[in-house]
Structures are given as C-alpha cells and as structure tokens.
Amino acid sequence: MNKWRRLLATGALFLLALLAPGGSAQVLPLPPRPADAPGGAEFAQSLIPLDLVTREIRIREEIMRGNIPEFLRHLVQLKLESVVAGQTNRATCFVAPDYLAVGSDTDYFLTPLTPGTAQRIADSLQCSLPTRKLVDAIFRNATVKLTPSPIPPSAAMTTVPVFLTHNQTVVAQRREQLAQHPQAEMVAGHKKDVVLFAELGSRPGKVGIYGWHQPDGHPIQPLYTGHADTWADYSHGIRLVQLSVTVNGQPATLPEALANPDLAPLFSDEGVVPVARYATLATPVAPVKATTTNQPTPLSIRLEDFHPGVFGEREMEFHLEPEVSVRINVPGNFDPAKPLDLVFFTLPNGNTIDQTIGHTLAPGDDWHYDIQHIGAQTRFVRERLVNRNVVVVYLEAGGRSWPAWRKRHADQPRRIPEIVNSIQALFTNTVTTLTLSGHSGGGSFIFGYLNGVDRLPDQVTRIAFLDSNYAYDPAQGHTAKLTQWLQNSDRHRLIVLAYNDAVALLNGTNFVSAAGGTWGRSHLMLGELGKQFTFTSQTNAGLQSYSALGGRIAFFLKENPRQEIFHTVQVERNGFIHCLLLGTPFENRDYDYFGPRAYTRWIAARPE
C-alpha cells in the first residue's frame, strides 16, 4: 500500500475530494469547471490538427483543470461477490457513471485515450482502470444500456473527426433516455473499455481492450491485447474506478485486492492481476536490439511524467516484458544541461525495490528495509556530484531472483541488453555514462548483459559487483570481454566487493563452497585478469585491496577470521557509495568503505 500511496499521492486534489458534499472521497478530486472552459465540440475541433502526443497532452490538461461534465464527478456504487474455497467474499467499489469526457453536461466529448495517458489521469484522481470482470459488472448494473454503434473500420478510425462522429451518435442515444434516466445514472454498452488484464506486466507496450456489450449482454469485443499502447480508436472509452474499495467490510485498494489470490476473484475473472496499472511514459518503451555500438532508439522522457518522491526526488515505475519491474529515480534538481550518469542497480534475491531503497525502521517493520539503503547512499553521492545528474534505475526480476529469471528466459540471451538499451533510450542524447551494478543475485543480470553483447559499449563506464560475482565464468567469455572493455578507454572502471564467504557459517554450517562463493569467484577473476594486467595489493584492518590500471580495476576483499556473514554488511557500510565515488575527487571523503554509515541523515522516514 505504501508504494501505491507514493505513486498516487496528489495532496491538494485529495483534500478537495474529502471536502466534497458529505465528506466523501467518492467524488473525483478535480477543481470546479472553469468559466472559460470550452465545450466538448469546440475542444474536439481544436484537437483535429494535432499529433497523437500533443493531442493527449491537451486532453489531460483540460481534464485536470476541471473541464469535465458535472455528472461525471460523482461516482456510482457497485457491489461484487465471489466464493473462494467455500468462503464468500463481498466488496464495494465506486465507478464513474460514464466514460471520461471533456466539456459540460450539455456539450461533452467522450475522449478515446492511449492507456498511458489514461493511467496518468487515473493516478492523479486516485483511480484505476477496470478489469474485464468489472466491465461486465458495470454493464449488468447500468440502468441505461445503449446499443453499440460501430463505424466501418478504416485508417481514419483513430482520428478526431471519426471520434466526433461517433460521439454525436452516442450523445443522441443518451439524450433519448434522459427523461427517465438522468445523467448521473450508470450507462454502458456504447464503448469498448481500456482494461487491466492478468498478463499486463509481461506484455509491456500493449493495451487491453474489452466490451462494447450488446443488449443481450454479450460483448462485441472479447479481451484483445494485440494493439500497441499507442492505439486509440473511436470505439474506446476510459472508465474510472476508485482505487479505494471495501472488502469484507475492511478498507483496501483495488491493486491490493487484485494481487491477493483469495480476493482477486471479486474483481477479476482471470485470477490474480499482479500489475494493476499501465506504464505512464510519454512515449512507450520500445525495446531495441542489442548492438555493439549501443545506439538507442530516439525516445523521450519528461520530468512531468514522474511522480513526486522523498527529498524532492521524482520517480517513475513501469514494467517490461518479461517479468521485470523498473523504477527510475531522478534528483529533484535534475538539470538537462548537466551530464547524466545512468546507474542500473539490480536487486538482490528476495528483495523488493522498496526494501532496496530503504527507510527508517519502526517496530514490526521487515528488516530488509534496513540492510542496503541504496536510496540514502545515492543521496550522499548526489550531494557531492552536484555538477552531474545521477539517475538510478532499480530493476527487480519476477520472482525476485535474477539467477532464476535468467534460467526461465535462457532462450532470450539478448533480452538483458535490450532492457538496458530501451531504458537508456528514454534519455536519448543525454546519457553521458552508464553504470552496471548490483548486489547478491543482481550480479547475474550483469553477467547476462555480458553474455548478450558482442563487446561492452564504451558508454558503460563503470561495472560494480557488490558481493555479486557468483556467475563469473571465464569459459563464457567474461574475462575476454572485460579485458577488451578495460583496454578500450581510460574511463572504464571495474569494481568488486566481496568477503570470505567460504569460511562463513550459517547455523554452524558453511553455505557456499570455496570456489562457488564471491571469495572464490573474486580470486578467480583476479587470477584471470592478472594474466593481462599487473596488480598491486595491500591489506589494512583485514581488508585486502587489489588494484591495476592506476586504480581502474579495484578489488576489495574482506577477510573473515570470525566466520561471520558480511553479505549485506558490505553494501550497508557505504559499499554503494564507494562503488560510485571511486576514482572521483570524493573517493574516501566523508566516508570509509566498511566504516560506519555515512548516509544516515539521508535515510527516508518510514512511509505513512
């Protein structure tokens, strides 16, 4: 729930909703309709000459300034019921009485939208898009059931003039019912819905379409996910569903319920819907082919597409196929004129993105929130690298294990470079450096990247293994590719943090082999790289340091005479800071690797 609160918080608008008549949050949190707002027909005409992106920006701006019909502001109650393992569950939710529109009660334009724009509007209004089951339930409970009015398919079906033609037909149908059924009553049957669906998280770049029910209750459009998420035609409508729901008398959110196997059947006929939102990028993420030059496809990203975060930061979260959750965190003082350092951090096994970022612990909190603090360590780094934009990309694998993810998708050896390229491409022409880093099983992602490219791109300037080089294997070409990359530019740095896990004990027993842990893998890496580069070494307070190429290759290996477990301690004790500041003027300034936390004041408070 904390994640959703952060993603969906719109403080002033939310208070506006709470101050609505009756103190109910069942009114869309929008300002009053401006006196100078254009009617639906006039506004639609102004959209005709615009391209898709500009058109949707204008629609979103008009809606968010309050130019929607009064009847659309007031949500309608919908009750649902399901039986799971003999247990009857009941839920109540609130839905918009009609599809999203711009204009007034007497002059409105039902606005087809791509799912990204629809999701951004829903986020701002503490709402969601519906599932297929909710669309069916809405049709059953609608007091006004309009007959679908298809227009013959053509290349023009995605243009505003056709939108207007269909809008006039639907408005005329609805006008015939007004005497018996005022506009505040729920209406259905006149549009297809943009819907959430079970495979949404594994089918990025796609939109789910369903509905357009005929009078007998059968939909013209079965669930269809073949269109790209840039598609919006005249038949599409955006139905808003309030995020807050009541399940068995208790408050919950729709995403929480959809993620719960026992409660999902209340809202979904597909079972669990693990990803209950669309990506909200201005331009959809389009994976690009891995190349030796790593030239990205020209896409764009804008700060207004990010949600507010802590310490003035901005965040965006979306999903890539297959099973990859992405969160991009940018500094609050992001300056497009400054060089951009894009840092990929791949998560350790078993951890979520929120746990990896970290926060101040409160009684009863999961301990995982206090073992890495990549968020606070990033803020420490940003405080020093003030002339650069340090942007962190958190990558979480489905099942929370990159090694397991790679096994499941071994038939897609170039997928990991495609993931990196597609995210990098969002910052086209601005990325100066690219860092690949990760903790624990997250290192498997880096080796998957190595396996998927013919040679490491020059733009990758830093590779940092934070006790995560388990998958190192000279037989797979890892040494050769790293060697070539290190020789190609004096900007390239390889950093390895590890400890003697070969002697560490868990409940009195060794848990890794001498060769299979990071201690063994690191010494193997040293030996292989030592065939090409001359290393110097020193030991200080039980920390072995190995260096070559003037410090561009750096290994920090912690001895372990007491047979302790330092797997996360290496990260917690300024490990991420050290990996990013090594070789800069700020190396070992105001912090010590394996010393006390240097970033305490940058730890975020526990989310409410």
VOGU-3710 file (C-alpha; in Angstrom, 3 decimals, decimal comma):
1> mnkwrrllat> 0,000/0,000/0,000  2,869/2,391/0,774  4,124/2,166/-2,794  0,717/2,978/-4,199  0,326/5,931/-1,861  3,565/7,376/-3,118  2,717/6,759/-6,748  -0,794/8,155/-6,480  -0,445/10,985/-3,978  -1,925/14,241/-5,185
11> galfllalla> -2,327/16,047/-1,867  -4,334/19,122/-2,750  -6,662/17,245/-5,067  -7,264/14,565/-2,471  -8,219/17,157/0,142  -10,583/18,689/-2,383  -12,294/15,321/-2,735  -12,617/14,923/1,036  -14,240/18,321/1,266  -16,883/17,371/-1,298
21> pggsaqvlpl> -20,534/17,283/-0,157  -20,980/14,721/2,575  -17,219/14,484/3,200  -16,986/11,625/0,713  -13,941/10,586/-1,353  -16,431/9,227/-3,915  -16,294/12,433/-5,907  -13,488/12,882/-8,419  -10,907/15,248/-6,884  -10,967/17,914/-9,568
31> pprpadapgg> -11,258/21,702/-9,354  -14,526/23,327/-10,462  -15,058/23,629/-14,190  -13,501/26,949/-15,301  -15,889/29,627/-16,532  -13,877/29,967/-19,733  -13,666/26,225/-20,435  -14,601/25,256/-23,998  -17,473/22,894/-24,653  -16,847/19,400/-25,912
41> aefaqslipl> -17,467/20,138/-29,606  -15,232/23,219/-29,641  -12,477/21,414/-27,773  -12,630/18,389/-30,089  -12,299/20,653/-33,135  -9,124/22,148/-31,642  -7,597/18,658/-31,483  -8,003/17,800/-35,178  -4,665/19,232/-36,437  -2,614/17,832/-33,528
51> dlvtreirir> -0,399/14,745/-33,470  -1,246/11,955/-31,013  1,170/13,005/-28,243  0,181/16,677/-28,343  -3,490/15,751/-28,561  -3,328/13,628/-25,434  -1,370/16,256/-23,520  -4,134/18,745/-24,310  -6,870/16,313/-23,240  -5,121/15,538/-19,951
61> eeimrgnipe> -4,515/19,210/-19,210  -8,151/20,061/-19,908  -9,430/17,285/-17,652  -7,041/18,129/-14,818  -8,118/21,770/-14,847  -11,672/20,602/-14,265  -13,241/20,781/-17,716  -15,434/17,690/-17,378  -19,218/17,346/-17,067  -20,633/17,691/-13,569
71> flrhlvqlkl> -22,371/14,307/-13,785  -19,021/12,539/-14,300  -17,625/13,798/-10,988  -19,967/11,719/-8,841  -19,138/8,022/-8,689  -21,685/5,212/-8,543  -21,588/2,347/-6,065  -21,001/-1,165/-7,380  -21,305/-4,287/-5,211  -19,489/-7,529/-6,005
81> esvvagqtnr> -19,365/-11,044/-4,597  -17,235/-14,161/-5,080  -16,783/-17,539/-3,430  -13,290/-18,999/-2,928  -12,793/-22,335/-1,140  -16,263/-22,104/0,324  -15,674/-18,585/1,641  -17,970/-15,831/0,366  -16,212/-12,520/-0,131  -18,013/-9,263/-0,717
91> atcfvapdyl> -16,727/-5,962/-1,983  -17,938/-2,470/-2,700  -16,289/-0,125/-5,169  -17,220/3,119/-6,881  -17,098/3,727/-10,614  -17,699/6,642/-12,945  -21,232/6,721/-14,383  -19,911/7,154/-17,933  -16,651/7,260/-19,856  -14,175/10,096/-19,424
101> avgsdtdyfl> -15,232/13,231/-21,304  -14,269/16,875/-21,765  -16,913/19,605/-21,666  -20,177/20,308/-19,877  -23,312/18,298/-19,108  -24,939/19,587/-22,286  -21,889/19,635/-24,558  -19,342/16,903/-23,867  -16,839/14,929/-25,899  -16,091/11,304/-24,895
111> tpltpgtaqr> -12,324/11,081/-25,295  -10,572/7,911/-26,504  -7,073/7,762/-24,996  -3,987/5,584/-25,079  -3,547/3,591/-21,846  -0,509/5,591/-20,700  -2,419/8,875/-20,701  -5,485/7,203/-19,203  -3,334/5,807/-16,411  -1,753/9,180/-15,678
121> iadslqcslp> -5,205/10,739/-15,324  -6,368/7,837/-13,163  -3,290/8,187/-10,940  -3,988/11,875/-10,402  -7,586/11,149/-9,430  -6,855/8,220/-7,059  -8,470/5,897/-9,567  -7,751/2,790/-11,612  -8,867/1,414/-14,926  -11,317/-1,523/-14,767
131> trklvdaifr> -10,768/-5,227/-15,321  -12,838/-7,323/-17,707  -14,954/-8,585/-14,794  -15,633/-5,036/-13,632  -16,720/-4,041/-17,149  -19,201/-6,944/-17,136  -20,471/-5,951/-13,698  -20,849/-2,332/-14,755  -22,942/-3,385/-17,753  -25,156/-5,623/-15,602
141> natvkltpsp> -25,751/-2,832/-13,087  -26,134/0,004/-15,578  -29,632/1,477/-15,601  -29,012/2,757/-19,122  -27,842/0,195/-21,694  -27,095/1,765/-25,058  -26,819/-0,284/-28,246  -23,302/-0,339/-29,805  -22,973/1,723/-32,998  -19,879/0,514/-34,876
151> ippsaamttv> -18,382/2,530/-37,713  -16,832/0,535/-40,584  -13,078/0,067/-39,943  -10,751/2,405/-41,822  -7,446/4,202/-41,453  -9,412/7,192/-40,157  -10,846/5,366/-37,128  -8,030/6,742/-34,934  -8,666/10,365/-35,943  -10,636/13,049/-34,148
161> pvflthnqtv> -13,233/13,602/-36,922  -14,318/9,963/-36,570  -14,237/10,334/-32,776  -16,638/13,271/-33,183  -18,966/11,380/-35,493  -19,289/8,523/-33,050  -19,617/10,924/-30,116  -22,611/12,600/-31,769  -24,284/9,223/-32,238  -23,764/8,203/-28,613
171> vaqrreqlaq> -24,861/11,569/-27,197  -28,045/11,392/-29,273  -28,737/7,874/-27,934  -28,210/9,055/-24,367  -30,410/12,129/-24,838  -33,359/9,878/-25,674  -33,088/8,325/-22,182  -32,654/11,492/-20,112  -36,310/11,914/-19,166  -36,364/8,544/-17,403
181> hpqaemvagh> -32,664/8,276/-16,507  -30,705/11,399/-15,510  -27,046/11,668/-16,491  -25,819/10,710/-13,015  -27,090/7,145/-13,565  -24,703/4,499/-14,830  -24,624/3,987/-18,608  -22,877/1,236/-20,568  -22,837/-0,509/-23,947  -21,693/2,405/-26,088
191> kkdvvlfael> -17,892/1,928/-25,928  -15,190/-0,678/-25,523  -13,138/-0,342/-22,340  -9,403/0,011/-21,909  -8,868/-2,650/-19,240  -6,314/-4,148/-16,889  -5,549/-7,785/-17,606  -3,620/-10,583/-15,920  -0,645/-10,507/-18,316  -0,290/-6,726/-18,314
201> gsrpgkvgiy> 3,059/-6,916/-16,504  4,503/-9,359/-19,034  3,145/-7,574/-22,113  4,549/-4,044/-21,953  3,735/-1,863/-24,902  0,296/-3,476/-25,306  -3,205/-2,300/-24,481  -6,089/-4,468/-23,285  -9,466/-3,787/-24,937  -12,754/-5,409/-23,925
211> gwhqpdghpi> -16,511/-4,902/-24,042  -18,995/-2,979/-26,175  -21,815/-5,098/-24,824  -24,856/-5,787/-26,953  -28,328/-5,599/-25,383  -28,251/-9,354/-24,666  -25,124/-8,857/-22,545  -22,608/-10,390/-24,962  -19,611/-8,178/-25,757  -18,687/-7,475/-29,349
221> qplytghadt> -15,013/-7,294/-28,312  -13,517/-10,210/-26,357  -10,401/-9,345/-24,395  -7,843/-8,289/-27,024  -4,214/-7,374/-26,338  -2,853/-7,236/-29,866  -2,772/-3,442/-30,266  0,284/-1,422/-29,290  -0,265/1,014/-26,443  -0,152/3,897/-28,923
231> wadyshgirl> -3,516/2,758/-30,317  -6,753/4,571/-29,516  -9,731/4,478/-31,867  -13,234/5,938/-31,809  -14,726/2,898/-30,042  -12,520/3,141/-26,929  -13,693/4,635/-23,643  -11,942/5,286/-20,325  -13,992/4,230/-17,295  -12,529/5,302/-13,940
241> vqlsvtvngq> -12,760/3,077/-10,871  -11,908/4,498/-7,469  -8,749/2,921/-6,025  -10,224/2,675/-2,543  -12,508/-0,317/-2,147  -14,135/-2,145/0,731  -13,558/-5,893/1,004  -15,487/-7,888/3,608  -16,164/-4,655/5,449  -12,499/-3,606/5,570
251> patlpealan> -10,818/-0,812/3,595  -8,391/-1,863/0,877  -7,184/-0,764/-2,526  -8,046/-2,328/-5,843  -4,385/-3,238/-6,627  -4,033/-4,942/-3,235  -7,143/-6,999/-3,830  -6,091/-7,921/-7,373  -2,737/-9,168/-6,047  -4,401/-11,407/-3,428
261> pdlaplfsde> -5,336/-14,902/-4,747  -8,310/-15,106/-2,358  -9,666/-11,634/-3,138  -8,762/-11,178/-6,798  -11,865/-13,127/-7,988  -14,005/-10,298/-6,627  -12,653/-8,014/-9,339  -11,031/-10,304/-11,908  -12,181/-13,354/-13,864  -8,532/-14,064/-14,774
271> gvvpvaryat> -7,307/-14,667/-11,237  -4,518/-12,539/-9,813  -3,569/-9,370/-11,696  -0,068/-8,713/-10,314  0,472/-5,498/-12,281  -2,633/-3,354/-11,959  -1,557/-0,304/-13,919  -0,147/0,752/-17,271  3,212/2,428/-17,792  2,830/6,197/-17,729
281> latpvapvka> 5,614/7,142/-20,109  5,033/9,993/-22,547  6,445/7,713/-25,223  6,025/3,948/-24,790  9,135/1,948/-24,042  10,108/0,101/-27,213  12,858/-2,494/-26,685  15,665/-2,119/-29,183  18,052/-4,721/-30,499  21,359/-5,113/-28,732
291> tttnqptpls> 24,170/-3,715/-30,835  27,879/-3,298/-30,475  27,545/0,467/-30,511  24,593/0,629/-28,107  22,974/3,471/-30,063  19,475/3,865/-28,562  16,221/4,318/-30,388  15,287/8,031/-30,130  12,577/8,163/-27,477  11,918/10,899/-24,928
301> irledfhpgv> 11,258/11,297/-21,236  9,949/14,301/-19,337  10,089/15,176/-15,650  6,333/15,739/-15,592  5,926/12,016/-16,293  7,461/11,260/-12,883  5,699/11,122/-9,533  6,947/13,081/-6,505  9,201/11,138/-4,148  11,060/11,833/-0,912
311> fgeremefhl> 13,721/14,550/-0,587  12,264/16,279/-3,640  13,140/13,342/-5,902  10,983/12,216/-8,817  10,149/8,608/-9,642  8,616/6,602/-12,450  7,679/2,934/-12,233  6,715/0,600/-15,073  7,131/-2,974/-16,239  8,984/-4,571/-19,106
321> epevsvrinv> 8,462/-7,945/-20,700  9,112/-10,476/-19,403  8,604/-10,040/-15,638  10,798/-7,007/-14,997  9,781/-4,175/-12,665  11,567/-0,871/-13,245  11,747/2,206/-11,059  13,663/5,260/-12,225  14,691/7,771/-9,556  15,898/11,224/-10,620
331> pgnfdpakpl> 17,167/14,041/-8,382  14,855/16,900/-7,574  17,326/19,353/-9,098  17,606/17,439/-12,372  19,142/19,761/-14,952  19,036/18,671/-18,623  22,116/20,803/-19,258  24,258/18,701/-16,910  25,949/15,398/-17,786  23,786/12,409/-16,925
341> dlvfftlpng> 25,077/9,316/-15,117  22,604/6,455/-15,516  23,158/3,862/-12,789  21,467/0,471/-13,086  21,086/-1,321/-9,759  19,865/-4,914/-9,976  18,255/-6,225/-6,833  19,470/-8,994/-4,542  17,493/-12,201/-4,307  14,311/-11,920/-2,281
351> ntidqtight> 14,225/-8,129/-2,041  11,721/-5,631/-3,410  12,582/-2,240/-4,840  11,185/-0,502/-1,754  13,318/-2,676/0,529  16,407/-1,982/-1,563  15,831/1,779/-1,389  15,235/1,501/2,371  13,672/3,638/5,074  13,825/4,226/8,822
361> lapgddwhyd> 12,591/1,142/10,641  9,637/1,185/13,001  8,599/-1,641/15,336  7,230/-4,537/13,313  8,873/-3,469/10,031  10,546/-6,041/7,820  14,306/-5,971/8,448  15,003/-5,901/4,709  14,246/-2,168/4,700  17,396/-1,536/6,760
371> iqhigaqtrf> 20,129/-3,588/5,061  21,050/-1,718/1,873  19,775/1,860/1,827  20,619/2,420/-1,811  18,283/5,417/-1,762  20,171/7,153/1,063  23,570/6,238/-0,392  22,503/7,729/-3,715  21,568/10,980/-1,967  25,001/11,053/-0,319
381> vrerlvnrnv> 26,608/10,715/-3,759  24,357/13,364/-5,323  25,296/15,814/-2,587  28,868/15,592/-3,876  28,441/15,157/-7,628  26,487/18,403/-7,884  27,596/19,049/-11,446  26,054/15,798/-12,699  22,600/14,214/-12,797  22,871/10,871/-11,002
391> vvvyleaggr> 19,828/8,811/-12,052  19,293/5,365/-10,535  17,326/2,626/-12,304  16,188/-0,156/-9,966  15,498/-3,482/-11,688  13,509/-6,217/-9,933  13,094/-9,615/-11,567  9,822/-11,525/-11,453  10,144/-13,970/-8,569  12,747/-11,612/-7,025
401> swpawrkrha> 15,693/-13,567/-8,336  17,806/-12,636/-11,331  19,535/-16,042/-11,476  16,133/-17,787/-11,599  14,857/-15,233/-14,136  17,795/-15,955/-16,423  17,131/-19,691/-16,251  13,476/-19,164/-17,174  14,418/-16,969/-20,121  17,579/-18,669/-21,288
411> dqprripeiv> 16,107/-18,747/-24,794  16,380/-14,924/-24,940  20,123/-14,331/-24,482  19,944/-10,747/-25,780  16,948/-9,713/-23,689  19,033/-8,146/-20,911  20,919/-5,780/-23,262  17,546/-4,916/-24,827  16,206/-3,994/-21,373  19,196/-1,746/-20,694
421> nsiqalftnt> 19,019/-0,164/-24,142  15,290/0,513/-24,013  15,571/2,283/-20,657  18,668/4,182/-21,704  16,842/5,231/-24,856  14,359/7,198/-22,779  17,163/9,672/-22,107  18,255/9,920/-25,714  21,199/12,236/-26,438  21,700/12,987/-22,731
431> vttltlsghs> 23,277/9,868/-21,197  26,963/10,533/-20,596  27,900/7,457/-18,586  26,236/4,164/-17,783  26,968/2,104/-14,649  26,004/-1,540/-14,179  25,860/-2,509/-10,519  24,035/-4,989/-8,367  24,035/-6,833/-5,077  23,903/-10,595/-4,482
441> gggsfifgyl> 21,892/-12,318/-7,232  21,677/-8,959/-9,006  25,153/-9,634/-10,354  23,629/-12,336/-12,546  21,978/-9,563/-14,562  25,393/-8,025/-15,281  26,808/-11,323/-16,495  23,652/-11,814/-18,567  24,406/-8,436/-20,137  27,971/-9,546/-20,863
451> ngvdrlpdqv> 26,667/-12,723/-22,468  24,208/-10,802/-24,619  26,598/-8,332/-26,255  29,487/-8,982/-28,617  31,506/-6,322/-26,826  30,806/-3,934/-23,975  29,767/-0,479/-25,246  32,114/2,393/-24,476  29,236/4,220/-22,811  29,342/1,660/-19,996
461> triafldsny> 31,977/3,358/-17,873  31,615/1,527/-14,562  30,802/-2,051/-13,586  30,460/-2,712/-9,867  29,822/-6,083/-8,262  28,606/-5,695/-4,672  29,232/-9,232/-3,390  27,526/-10,379/-6,553  30,006/-12,026/-8,928  28,825/-15,620/-8,360
471> aydpaqghta> 28,135/-16,114/-12,070  31,619/-15,147/-13,263  32,835/-17,759/-15,747  35,913/-17,328/-17,980  34,571/-20,087/-20,246  31,626/-17,816/-21,184  33,972/-15,082/-22,359  33,560/-12,848/-19,324  37,305/-12,258/-18,870  37,899/-11,524/-22,536
481> kltqwlqnsd> 35,052/-9,011/-22,767  36,029/-7,259/-19,545  39,663/-7,115/-20,641  38,811/-5,628/-24,015  36,484/-3,098/-22,393  39,084/-2,035/-19,830  41,688/-1,577/-22,556  39,372/0,447/-24,789  39,146/3,565/-22,618  40,747/5,038/-19,524
491> rhrlivlayn> 37,220/5,982/-18,364  36,287/2,349/-17,761  36,339/1,014/-14,183  35,732/-2,444/-12,740  34,999/-2,653/-9,008  34,492/-5,824/-6,987  33,420/-6,013/-3,339  33,456/-9,417/-1,655  34,225/-11,128/1,647  35,458/-14,550/2,663
501> davallngtn> 32,128/-16,325/2,497  33,911/-19,647/2,060  34,512/-19,798/5,833  31,309/-18,040/6,919  28,870/-20,098/8,969  25,084/-20,083/8,994  23,730/-22,000/11,981  27,177/-23,532/12,357  27,403/-24,727/8,738  29,186/-23,455/5,630
511> fvsaaggtwg> 26,710/-22,328/2,978  28,939/-21,808/-0,078  31,825/-23,775/-1,483  35,355/-22,408/-1,576  35,064/-21,861/-5,323  31,374/-21,004/-5,683  31,063/-18,021/-3,358  32,173/-14,473/-4,074  35,500/-15,049/-2,301  36,356/-17,878/-4,671
521> rshlmlgelg> 34,951/-16,119/-7,739  36,840/-12,921/-6,918  40,164/-14,696/-6,616  39,437/-16,472/-9,891  38,720/-13,098/-11,523  41,945/-11,702/-10,075  43,910/-14,619/-11,436  42,417/-14,366/-14,914  42,710/-10,578/-15,150  46,233/-10,827/-13,729
531> kqftftsqtn> 47,287/-12,517/-16,958  46,696/-9,182/-18,737  47,164/-6,543/-16,041  49,697/-6,001/-13,255  48,098/-5,788/-9,816  49,410/-4,261/-6,607  47,926/-5,224/-3,251  47,804/-4,221/0,377  45,918/-5,313/3,471  44,604/-2,900/6,078
541> aglqsysalg> 42,442/-3,904/9,051  41,539/-7,178/7,396  40,563/-5,587/4,076  42,583/-6,818/1,119  42,819/-4,270/-1,703  43,980/-5,172/-5,204  44,496/-2,518/-7,854  45,540/-2,316/-11,510  45,448/0,220/-14,349  46,017/3,107/-11,944
551> griafflken> 43,042/2,091/-9,820  40,616/1,488/-12,681  40,445/-2,142/-11,597  39,778/-2,356/-7,866  39,014/-5,395/-5,704  38,147/-5,006/-2,021  38,079/-8,380/-0,285  37,160/-8,555/3,394  38,851/-11,212/5,487  36,657/-13,143/7,881
561> prqeifhtvq> 38,532/-14,704/10,815  35,360/-14,896/12,949  33,425/-16,688/10,191  30,688/-14,024/10,118  28,222/-13,212/7,338  29,004/-9,862/5,694  26,845/-10,353/2,602  24,660/-7,273/3,136  27,021/-5,519/5,555  29,358/-4,714/2,671
571> verngfihcl> 26,573/-2,760/0,995  25,226/-1,199/4,164  28,664/0,081/5,185  28,933/2,571/2,341  29,543/-0,052/-0,338  27,352/1,578/-2,976  28,856/4,995/-2,216  32,359/3,586/-2,662  31,462/1,982/-5,984  30,179/5,288/-7,394
581> llgtpfenrd> 32,805/7,648/-5,959  35,902/5,532/-6,521  38,203/7,425/-8,872  36,474/10,770/-8,303  37,791/13,663/-6,157  35,352/12,488/-3,469  36,807/8,991/-3,052  37,133/8,194/0,681  35,987/11,698/1,642  33,395/11,842/4,448
591> ydyfgprayt> 33,046/8,063/4,355  35,052/4,856/4,744  34,236/1,642/2,976  33,270/-0,858/5,675  33,100/2,002/8,159  30,042/3,453/9,933  27,069/4,518/7,804  27,934/7,872/6,285  24,449/8,476/4,878  22,242/8,359/7,986
601> rwiaarpe> 20,744/11,799/7,511  19,642/10,797/4,008  17,561/7,808/5,120  13,905/8,438/4,321  11,287/8,347/7,034  9,007/5,331/7,137  6,115/5,925/4,698  2,778/6,512/6,365
//
